[in-house]
């Protein structure tokens, strides 16, 4: 029983570390050939948005908004993939029957 508890504590610490790394990760995507760039955390929160000054001067606010949405959505999709990959790796560490 002591071994089981020790293993459970080790796995809990490993899970917490992976969740921390996911939250600290940064994922980037761009749209419009790079005129809009979005950076999100591993949990999908938008942390940075860069819009090229040349696009802002074009007077096409609707196009810029579409590019922003596209870049943010792509960055969030990448963040989800990152989190899924990290957690899938963790699941392989679990004893049989606990990973599903």
MITOR-762156 format. One record per residue: x, y, z of N, C-alpha, C, CB in turn. Coordinates in pm, whole numbers, padded with zeros to 5 digits, always signed. Glycine has a CB too. Example, Ala and Ser with C-alpha at 12.3 -4.5 7.8 and 13.67 -1.06 7.14 Angstrom:
residues 2
+01319-00569+00780+01230-00450+00780+01320-00330+00780+01131-00447+00905;+01285-00225+00708+01367-00106+00714+01290+00003+00787+01408-00060+00572;
end
This chain:
residues 100
+00082-00119+00000+00000+00000+00000+00086+00126+00000-00093+00000+00120;+00199+00121+00073+00288+00237+00075+00342+00266-00065+00404+00214+00173;+00377+00160-00138+00427+00179-00274+00322+00243-00364+00472+00046-00333;+00199+00201-00348+00090+00258-00428+00075+00406-00398-00042+00183-00400;+00076+00443-00272+00062+00583-00233+00180+00666-00284+00049+00596-00080;+00298+00611-00274+00418+00681-00322+00410+00703-00473+00545+00600-00285;+00364+00599-00544+00350+00610-00690+00243+00712-00725+00316+00473-00752;+00133+00712-00651+00026+00809-00675+00076+00952-00653-00095+00780-00583;+00156+00973-00550+00211+01106-00523+00309+01148-00633+00282+01109-00385;+00388+01052-00679+00483+01081-00788+00407+01120-00914+00574+00958-00815;+00301+01045-00945+00222+01076-01065+00151+01210-01051+00120+00966-01090;+00104+01240-00931+00037+01369-00908+00136+01484-00929-00023+01374-00764;+00257+01468-00880+00360+01572-00899+00396+01585-01047+00488+01538-00817;+00404+01472-01117+00435+01474-01260+00324+01544-01338+00455+01331-01314;+00200+01515-01304+00086+01580-01368+00090+01731-01345-00046+01522-01316;+00114+01772-01222+00120+01915-01190+00231+01984-01270+00143+01936-01039;+00346+01917-01283+00458+01974-01359+00422+01989-01506+00585+01886-01344;+00358+01889-01563+00317+01896-01703+00214+02005-01725+00261+01761-01750;+00118+02019-01634+00019+02124-01646+00084+02262-01639-00087+02110-01537;+00184+02276-01553+00256+02403-01542+00330+02433-01671+00355+02399-01423;+00396+02332-01728+00469+02353-01854+00374+02389-01967+00548+02227-01890;+00257+02326-01970+00159+02359-02073+00116+02505-02059+00036+02265-02063;+00085+02547-01937+00040+02685-01913+00149+02786-01949+00000+02702-01767;+00276+02750-01929+00386+02842-01957+00428+02842-02104+00505+02806-01871;+00385+02741-02178+00423+02730-02320+00362+02845-02400+00379+02594-02379;+00426+02879-02508+00375+02981-02599+00368+02920-02738+00466+03109-02598;+00255+02941-02806+00232+02889-02940+00194+03006-03028+00120+02778-02941;+00253+03010-03148+00235+03124-03237+00174+03079-03369+00368+03195-03261;+00092+03166-03426+00038+03144-03560+00020+03281-03625-00098+03065-03556;+00022+03281-03758+00003+03407-03830-00097+03386-03942+00137+03461-03885;-00146+03497-03996-00238+03492-04109-00207+03609-04201-00386+03496-04063;-00263+03603-04319-00241+03710-04415-00096+03722-04457-00287+03840-04357;-00028+03608-04467+00112+03611-04506+00202+03672-04400+00128+03688-04633;+00157+03667-04276+00238+03717-04165+00205+03858-04121+00380+03711-04202;+00103+03918-04177+00070+04055-04136+00000+04060-04002-00017+04121-04241;-00058+03948-03959-00116+03937-03826-00055+03815-03760-00272+03928-03831;-00005+03835-03638+00057+03725-03564-00005+03720-03426+00213+03742-03555;-00048+03599-03386-00108+03579-03255-00023+03479-03176-00254+03530-03267;-00005+03507-03048+00065+03416-02958-00031+03383-02844+00200+03478-02905;-00047+03253-02819-00134+03209-02709-00052+03123-02614-00258+03131-02762;-00101+03113-02492-00039+03024-02394-00078+02881-02430-00084+03059-02247;-00015+02786-02366-00048+02646-02389-00191+02612-02352+00045+02558-02313;-00253+02696-02271-00394+02675-02235-00488+02750-02329-00419+02720-02092;-00432+02820-02427-00513+02886-02529-00544+03032-02503-00639+02814-02543;-00492+03090-02397-00517+03231-02368-00430+03318-02459-00489+03263-02219;-00489+03419-02519-00417+03512-02604-00323+03596-02518-00515+03603-02684;-00192+03592-02549-00095+03668-02470-00026+03778-02551+00009+03574-02412;-00034+03768-02684+00029+03871-02766-00040+03874-02902+00182+03846-02782;-00057+03994-02955-00114+04011-03087-00034+04120-03158-00266+04047-03080;+00019+04087-03276+00097+04184-03352+00031+04202-03488+00246+04137-03367;+00003+04328-03521-00057+04361-03650+00040+04454-03723-00199+04427-03633;+00074+04416-03844+00167+04496-03923+00110+04636-03947+00198+04427-04058;+00190+04739-03927+00142+04876-03946+00088+04902-04087+00254+04974-03917;+00142+04836-04188+00094+04858-04324-00051+04817-04342+00182+04782-04424;-00096+04716-04269-00235+04671-04277-00326+04770-04207-00250+04531-04216;-00280+04826-04099-00363+04921-04024-00391+05046-04105-00295+04958-03892;-00300+05084-04189-00319+05203-04269-00404+05179-04392-00187+05258-04310;-00441+05055-04418-00513+05024-04541-00661+05062-04535-00501+04878-04572;-00713+05085-04414-00852+05124-04401-00950+05009-04416-00884+05227-04501;-00900+04887-04414-00987+04771-04429-01001+04700-04295-00932+04674-04536;-01077+04760-04207-01092+04708-04071-01151+04568-04071-01180+04802-03988;-01246+04540-04158-01309+04407-04161-01208+04300-04199-01428+04406-04261;-01122+04331-04295-01020+04235-04336-00922+04210-04221-00945+04286-04461;-00883+04316-04153-00791+04303-04040-00855+04217-03931-00752+04441-03984;-00981+04240-03903-01051+04162-03801-01053+04014-03841-01194+04214-03781;-01079+03984-03967-01080+03845-04013-00943+03781-03998-01124+03838-04160;-00838+03856-04028-00702+03804-04014-00669+03777-03867-00600+03903-04074;-00713+03866-03779-00689+03848-03635-00758+03721-03587-00740+03972-03554;-00884+03706-03624-00959+03586-03582-00889+03460-03634-01105+03593-03635;-00847+03460-03759-00782+03343-03817-00652+03309-03744-00753+03366-03966;-00571+03410-03714-00444+03386-03646-00467+03334-03504-00361+03514-03642;-00561+03394-03433-00589+03351-03295-00644+03208-03294-00690+03448-03226;-00736+03178-03383-00792+03043-03387-00685+02939-03419-00904+03036-03491;-00596+02969-03511-00490+02874-03545-00394+02856-03427-00413+02922-03668;-00361+02963-03359-00272+02953-03242-00340+02871-03131-00234+03094-03190;-00469+02892-03110-00541+02816-03008-00547+02668-03046-00682+02872-02990;-00566+02637-03174-00568+02498-03218-00433+02432-03189-00601+02489-03369;-00325+02505-03218-00191+02453-03191-00170+02431-03041-00083+02548-03246;-00223+02521-02960-00211+02507-02814-00284+02381-02765-00267+02631-02742;-00402+02357-02822-00476+02235-02784-00396+02110-02822-00615+02231-02853;-00336+02111-02940-00254+01997-02983-00135+01977-02889-00205+02017-03127;-00072+02086-02850+00041+02079-02757-00002+02017-02625+00100+02219-02733;-00114+02064-02571-00163+02012-02443-00201+01865-02455-00284+02094-02395;-00266+01828-02564-00305+01688-02583-00183+01598-02592-00391+01673-02709;-00080+01643-02663+00041+01563-02677+00110+01547-02540+00138+01629-02778;+00116+01654-02464+00181+01647-02333+00105+01555-02239+00193+01787-02271;-00026+01561-02242-00105+01478-02153-00106+01332-02201-00248+01531-02144;-00100+01309-02331-00094+01172-02383+00034+01105-02335-00102+01171-02538;+00142+01181-02335+00270+01129-02287+00259+01093-02139+00383+01233-02309;+00192+01178-02062+00173+01152-01919+00089+01026-01899+00107+01273-01850;-00017+01011-01979-00107+00897-01964-00031+00766-01981-00221+00906-02066;+00069+00764-02067+00149+00643-02086+00226+00606-01961+00245+00661-02202;+00248+00701-01871+00320+00672-01746+00231+00607-01641+00378+00800-01689;+00101+00617-01658+00008+00564-01559+00008+00411-01561-00133+00617-01585;-00019+00351-01446-00032+00205-01439-00147+00159-01530-00056+00158-01292;-00143+00036-01578-00249-00017-01664-00387+00003-01601-00224-00165-01692;-00481+00044-01683-00618+00064-01636-00647+00203-01586-00647-00032-01529;-00545+00285-01561-00569+00420-01508-00563+00525-01619-00466+00454-01400;-00519+00491-01737-00502+00589-01843-00621+00608-01933-00387+00553-01925;-00730+00534-01910-00845+00551-01998-00964+00606-01928-00881+00421-02061;
end
